[in-house]
Structure formats: C-alpha cells, structure tokens
Amino acid sequence: MFIGKSNEISRRAFMRRTGQLSVAGAASSYAMGLAGIGEAAAFNASDGYKALVCVFLYGGNDYGNTLIPYDSVNYGRYNAIRGGGAAGGGIALPRDSLASTVLMQPDEQVLTDDIRYALAPTMPRLKARFDQGAMAPLLNVGPLVVPLTKAQYESDNNSSFPRPAKLFSHNDQQSTWQSSQPEGSVSGWGGRMGDLALSSNTNSMFTAINASGNAVFLSGETAMPYQVSPEGAVLIRGTTNRIYQSAAARDAMNSLLTTHSGHVLEGDYARTTARSIEFGGFVSDALDRSVLATDFGSGGLASQLEVVARLIGARNELRTTRQVFMVSIGGFDHHDGLIGSHEALLGQLDSAMDAFYRAMLELGVADQVTAFTASDFGRTLASNGDGTDHGWGSHHFVLGGAVNGGKFYGTAPKVSVDSDDQVGRGRLLPTASVDEYSATLAKWFGVSASEMPSVSPNIGRFANPDLGFMQTSN
Amino acid sequence: MGNIQADECVREQGAQITAASDAESGGVDAKTAGALVALAAATAACGGGDSSTTGGTTAPPTGGGTGAPVARPSTDAQAARFVLRASIATSSGTVAAVRRDGYEPWLNAQMNAPNAQSAEQFFAAVGYDKVDANRFYNLSGPADNMIWSQLMSGGNSVRKRIALALSEFFVVSVNNLNIPWRSPAIGKYWDILNEHAFGNYRDLLEDITLNPAMGVFLNTRGNFKADPNTGRVADENFGREVLQLFSIGLFELNQDGSVRTAGDGTPLETYSNEDVTGIAKAFTGYDFDFTGIGFTPATQNPAQMIPDADYVRNPMTADSTKWVRPRGQSFHSAEEKSFLGITIPPGTGAQETLRITLDTIFNHPNVGPFFGKQMIQRLVTSNPSPAYVNRVAAAFNNNGSGVRGDLRAVFKAILLDDEAISDAGLSNQTFGKLREPILRFAQWGRTFGARSAIGAWLVGDVSSVSNRLGQAPLRSPSVFNFFRPGYVPANSQAAANDMLAPEFQIVNESSVAGYVNFMERTTNGSGFWVRDVKAGYSAELAIAHNSTALLDHLDLVLTGNQLSQNSRNVIQAALDDEVVTESSDEATKLKRIHIGVLLILVSNDYLVQK
C-alpha cells in the first residue's frame, strides 16, 4: 500500500530542501533567509563561509605504505613484516626513497616507540603542507562504537563490548565510516551536519554537494545531496531546445519528465529529474562565471576537486554559507599489485589535494575550507604476496588553513603483527574513533556540543570530542 | 472470456507451433517446435473454468504432462509484461506467440535455445582476436562492442537477459583486467554465464572460480600458499567475496530471505575473519594454463611476444608445469584449511580441496534465499514478499526432481510466480523496479532492429554520466556491482515506505539528465556511439501514418501498455503535431517515430517496470 509520506515531512523542511532558488538580486517569495526560519540558533554560522570536503578513498587505503616508519628501528620492523622490498618479493618501500617526504614533528612530540614517519615518496606536496602547518595526519582512526582493547575485541562479548557490524566488508565499512551504520543506512554525518546548516543557506538545496557517485555520507535527515558532475551540471537539452526540430516534442518532454502515476519509485525518479532541471541551469551559469587560475591537471579526483573549488568560488552567487562536499577516488583495494599502483594513486591524491588547497588560497578562503580523507578501512601490515588484505584502523589527513598542522594527532600504533593495538597481521585496532574525527570537524564547522550526538552518535562514549587538529581560536 | 479461451484452445491443439519470424524470438528449431506441440497437446485443457483467464497460476516446475491447464496471458499487455521481464525486448510477434503457447511452454523453448553467436565467435568474426597493428590485445573496446552485439542482436534474449542478471551478481569488470587480451577474457566470462544460465549453480560456481578473468579480478590467479619465512599469507580477496557476494552473504537467512537473529536480536553472522583466512588457502596455487598456447610477435615490436587469446579462455590450473613459466612444485597450500565448520586435512591437493570447498559453499542453506532474492530484484521487483523469496529458494533447494541448484528451475520460479504474473502488481504502487540504463538502451536496440553496418558493433564504452548512458555492461566500478541489493535512496518516498530500490544508487541529478540526452541522440542515430549501429524501425515505418496505431504499438512493445492515460495523451499530441500520411517520405515518418520512441523511453511510467 502506498503511503504518501511527503506530507508528513514538515512543510518547512520540505520547502528548505526543494524550495525555489533564490537568485542573487532577484526577490523571491520563497527566499529562505535566516530571518524566515526561526530555527533554534544552536548551530553557529556567524563567522562567515565554511566548507568541509570529504575525500573518500574507495577500496581501503593501505596505511602501511602511506605513512611509513622512517627511523631505523621502526623501519626495520616494517621492512621485516612486509618481507623486504619488491625486488625480493616483498612490499616494503625502500628507506632511501623516503628521505624527501619525512614528516618532522615538533621536538616535544614523541610518538609510540619514538617512531618517525615519512609520507609515501609520491606525496611531496602534502609533506610541504605539513611543514607549513596546513596539514595534520590523524593516526589510527577507525569506526568504533565504544573504545576497545584487544582483549575486549577478542572476547566476542558483543553486549559489553560492542563493535561496528560487518567489519572488513567493503560496502558496510564505507557506509559505517560515512554514517555509523552498515549498508542500508539512509543518513550520513556530512548530511546531518548539512541538516544543521540548512537554515544558514539562502539556497539550502546546495548545502550538500556530491561531485562523485551517490554515497550516504551527504544524505541528511532533511538535507538532500545535490550531485554535480566534474564537467558541471548536466542540462537536459530537450527541455529547452526543440527535439528533432519539433517544439511540440520538447513541450511534451517537459511535461512527461516531471509527471508520474503515483508509483513510489516513479515519484522518486521524477523528483530527481525535477531537481536536475530546476537547479541545473542556475548552477551551470554560476560555474561559468567561476574561473580559477589554479591548474588542477587531469584525472578523476583532480576534476572533481576542481568543480568543488569552482562551486566554492561561486558561493556568493549560490548563496551558501555552510557547505559539505564529497569527492572520491577508487582503486585502493590492493590485494595485489600494491607496489607501483598504490604510490601512483597516492600521487594523484597528493597532486589533487594540493591543487585544491592552492585554489582555496587563490579564492582567499584557505582558512575557511577544510579537506579531509576517509576510507573503507586500513589494511593488514603483513603481506599476502604482493598486496595486503582488509583491515580496520588507518591513518588519514586533514588539510586546510584552519588546521593545526605540522604535527601528529591520535596514537601511533606499534609496528607489529602481535601487539595489543592490532587484531592480527597488523590490522589496526583503532585508538581514535570516526566519531571523534567527525566531531572535531563538526565543531569547527559550527556544530554545538549539544547537537553533536546528532552528527556523531557515539561521541558520548569517547573521551575526546575534540582531537585538537583544528585551530579552535577561529 | 470462456468462449475466447475455448477458441484459443482449439486453435492451439491443432496448430503447429512455429517460431515468431522477427529477430526478437530467437528462433526455435524444428525439434523443439515438435516437442512444444506434444507438450501443448498433453497439457492443454479445452474449456472448463480455470485460472488461465487471469494468466495467474504457476505451472509445476518440470512442466510435464500433469494434465494441468497451461497458463496463458489473456491480453497482449500481460504477454508483453511477461516477456519484458524474461528477456530484453519484445515484439508483436512474440506477444502473439506467448499468448498462443502459454507462459511456461514459451519460456521452456527460449531456455532450450543456445545463443546464435558466443563472445568468442564474435571476436573471431570481427578479427578482434588477431595480433596486428590495432593491438586489440590491449584494448577493452572490443568487449564493449561484443556485449552490445549480444544484447541487441542474435536472438535468444532470454538467455542473455539472465546472463546479464548473473553478471551483476557474479561480478567481473573489464575495467580492472590489466592483462593481454582483456576483451576475450571478459568475453569468456560472459560465455560461461550464458552457458550455465539454465544449468546448475554448482557448475557455474566452479567455472567462474577457475576462469582467468575472475582470477585476475579477485586475485586467485598467482595467489600462492603462505611463506612462513616472509610472513606472507594467502590473498583473501576471492575467498571473502565468494562468500559475501557470490553465495551466502554476511548474515544467516531464513528461506524467505529474512535475517536470522540470536536471542537478543543481533543478526547471526555466516562467517568470521578466521573463516576468510581459512578459505583463502583453498584458492591458492592457480595460474593461467598455457597448454597449447602459441605466441605471435607484436606488430610494432617483434621482440614482444603476444600469447594466443585462448590463454584467457582455458580454466586456470594448479599444475604448475602448465604455466607460462613451468615450475616444478605446487603452490597450493598444504596446510590444514578450516572454514565454515569444516576442516580439510593438511596435504589435500588443489583439485580435491576445490571440490570440498565449493560443495561446502553450495550446500549452505543461505544460497537459495541469498541468490534467489537478488535474482528476483534483477528481473521482477525490488521488494519481493518473503513468501515469494521462499518459493524461489525452495526451487533452488529442490527443483522438484531432487536436484539442488537447478538454475532453470530458479528462473522459472521467479518469472512464473503469481506475484510476478498477477495483475495485482499493476495497482500496487510499491511493486516493480526501476529499469537500469543498460536495459533501456539494450531494449531500444533489440526492439527496433539495431544492426551494425560494418559488423564490428562500434558502440564503445558508454559509462560516462555526463555524455553517455551512465552505465556500461561488464564495467561495474567494483565487485559490488553498479548498485547494492540493499540500497535505499535517501530522503525518498521509497525510504518512507521501507522499500529497497537498488537501481536508485546510480540515480542523481547528473545521471537522469545524461540519460535523456543520450536517448535523444540514440533514437535518431545521431550519437557518436550509434554511428555504426542503426535501428531499422521497419515495423514502425509501416504504421507511422496512423499516430494512434503507432502509439498503441510502441506502448505495448516498450512498456507492456503501462503508459498512463495522461502520458499517452501528451505523447499523442506530440505525434499529431505534424501531418504524416502513407505517402509521406521516410524522413517524415521517421521523425514521428523518433518522437514517439524518445518520449516513451524518458517517461516515468516506462522507467519503472511493473
């Protein structure tokens, strides 16, 4: 039986999400300024434009060859576990290839076993940003319901020591990272931040923008992600031009595209088409006027970040004050072929993220935009021959002018396959949770402590709602 | 209705069953036709009130001479609706054939028929398997052209429709096959799916496990046993995904597809990480079988020797003497292998290990509901009732003759089930599924007689969202297919109604727009991807002068008469905007046809298949 739930969604929320565009300079009776909403002002957007950009690495990024132990003791451990270098059939990176990407933390910061790290050899740009204080690595972060020791994890006592469901499964961990729940989840923490930010945006439909494939990360309870391709908004030619030289056909198409018989799936599809038509021209015009000098080069991630950068450049025209974006790059499931392929992907990541940062500098909003990485999971430290298998905790990067960069956050794991901070073959048991990661970003974004559980549902179980990698004085 | 049924019955008893003459039916050979006559004679019942007037009942799985009446569609719409699920496209001739023969006899005939041309034969016919200056051995484009040739032409669209559904469950993507002859590799994989589509799941599972394309895609190929000196252990990729995606899934299921839970309500997991580590050992020691494989110097660089394409067609082997660099030892794990509650003793060889492993997987009670539900989702509806899943799982567990894993029985159970056939689904606003873009483009081609002018089917990769179709067969972005079976679109009516809608995972503001643009240029042949593949529109040209007849015909063959009256009115008005008579020139007639076809293919009541 069909239930028309749209009338159950509050009219205000419905209008916010699908309401008419407010074009800069034109009066619209549906313009949703802050004055028009009267929502509780717990969310703080008074300090100007801010944006978060999630860079999702699909497949499970191998932490072992991303942040590599560089001091001789720990490098020795790493090298042994990874079976030596590729020439000898192992998957360790040669130590001398790491010399120019060593991350020198401040003297007063001493990590586990006095470890020093180097970035992969193909990441010199992010190393430079680290040195400048604009990039911070977060060590051993992963989804947790509660903090867990190894003994608690191995006890299989799910009620006393709950752990995320379906660990080590790609699709479920992608969903868990993005939304705290396995596949089938309908709202993610990026979208839930968007929910809180909706009323800050005159054109609330552009609060959450996805430049890659559908993902739960940007879906909120109310906020609906708007998808844009790297080439910009895709416009339906037949809605404005004659079809096969027939104006009647064009008119018919316009009618057919947005009408349906009442079937649930037809309605959902028609609504997406209506959004595409309604917003596409507007976004297209805005993008046409948003030109950047920064050269992003070519490649999937680069072109996604470029369109995000141009949308940020068009924020005044789009009339948005708080936005959450998502981009992604795939190919990280290195069960085999780790050496070569992995560094190449990291090189793309390095180049694209750095170009994005340069574009933010060009726009004068480097302090107002923060990009951060995420992935399904880390991988094993031990090798399976020429690759690694699914893991859990991993290392990630935060990049932006508001980042407290130049040092490490989280707890460095031991370089081991039998220590207490790993659960077999060097799969890391996370010591920082995704909830703490997301809460730290959310706090900077403007989410208040009282609203934090709506973004990061497990935050109450962890000691550190703020991991400290953002400058709090903003 | 009773008189009409009796008349049909009498005609049918006396008639020779012949294959529909159009390209769609796939052709039935004389032997099969004769068998059909005998079958029909044995099972048809003339007169008497039976439920075949509603086209409802499910025939017995073996379809033998039980004396039960053959269920038949009562209307053209019912027939078309059935065919459009079971195959890629339909025609007025096929509609008539199904009405005449009945659902199950028609379906049996289609399932009996082999493909006219395999992927391997296509590559040979076009010359895509030759070593020459084209360097086809490095290209994936031939695979694109092959699959569109398969989907749009060459008959037997039932077998191919099912193989396409299988390709979205047992996923391999040519995107990640970085080996020489990647196109013939995925072609062989496609041929295996077609070969076993109506065979047995256990045979299919074994063939895909040993298939080189799968071996490269999920790393079985070259996966060596553990080396305690380096700490290296077996690659877990295939071991994990064969359980998670190709057989039992993550949670224990009841036969109706619902998840089994422990006393406290937590779902019961089917396997642990230890099971994955254990089963990974079973898939060690395999590599390409180079027996009989010759080498040809590359045209541009004679020092580079290119193997014959057959090396990606031979099943992989654990006999290392047959590898391209023969070895004197086995790389299959000699350790004890424990998983899913069984233990394979140490020293068990590769072949025996494989047999035990695949049998263990095959006999797990999850396979019926896990596989069955997803096949229902691919073919009929995204949200089958638990009872429907139960019936399909039961067919998997036992085809009626004591055989487990009979895929023919499974697909018949899916397509002939009352939940699929009953007209009740048409008034249920939660029933059915969104047609995925691949199906829409394939249906266009097959319906309107698409043919390649030069024989090479130069369609290419249509994956691009912004300037192509947004989805391409055999090019899934990962082993997880284009969309997940449990996907729920956010902020949607589907979510509010607790519905799954897998195909919506690739629906967004860019892809819906890209699709309309793609179909506009496909329909009139102006797109670059249809520079070689052209639709004939021959049946439509004959009636283009009569807009109502044209609309009726297109509505029937494209949607099974599922266009709403409102949609029909709008489209009719567009068709009638210009005058077309019998003596109008072809361009004028084609213009009207293109308008009708395009408007239907972008209508929401076409896009959702009910």
Interface residues (C-beta under 8 A of the other chain):
Chain A: M1 F2 I3 G4 K5 S6 E8 R17 Y58 G59 A80 I81 G83 G84 G89 G90 N158 S159 A165 K166 L167 F168 S169 H170 N171 D172 E183 G184 V186 S187 G191 N210 G213 N214 V216 S219 G220 T222 A223 M224 P225 Y226 Q227 V228 S229 P230 E231 A233 V234 L235 I236 R237 G238 I243 Y244 Q245 S246 A248 A249 D251 A252 M253 S255 L256 L257 T259 H260 S261 G262 H263 V264 L265 E266 G267 D268 Y269 A270 R271 T272 T273 R275 S276 I277 F279 G280 G330 D333 H335 D336 A382 S383 N384 G385 D386 G387 D389 H390 V417 G424 R425
Chain B: L218 N219 G222 N223 F224 T230 G231 R232 V233 A234 D235 E236 N237 R240 Q244 L250 D264 T266 P267 N273 V276 S382 N428 Q429 T430 G432 K433 L434 V465 S466 N467 P477 S478 F480 R484 G486 Y487 V488 P489 A490 N491 S492 Q493 A494 A495 A496 N497 M499 A501 F504 Q505 I506 V507 N508 E509 S510 S511 V512 A513 G514 V516 N517 E520 N524 S564 N566 S567 V570 I571 A573 A574 D577 E578 K591 H594 I595 L598 L599 V602 S603 N604 D605 L607 V608 K610
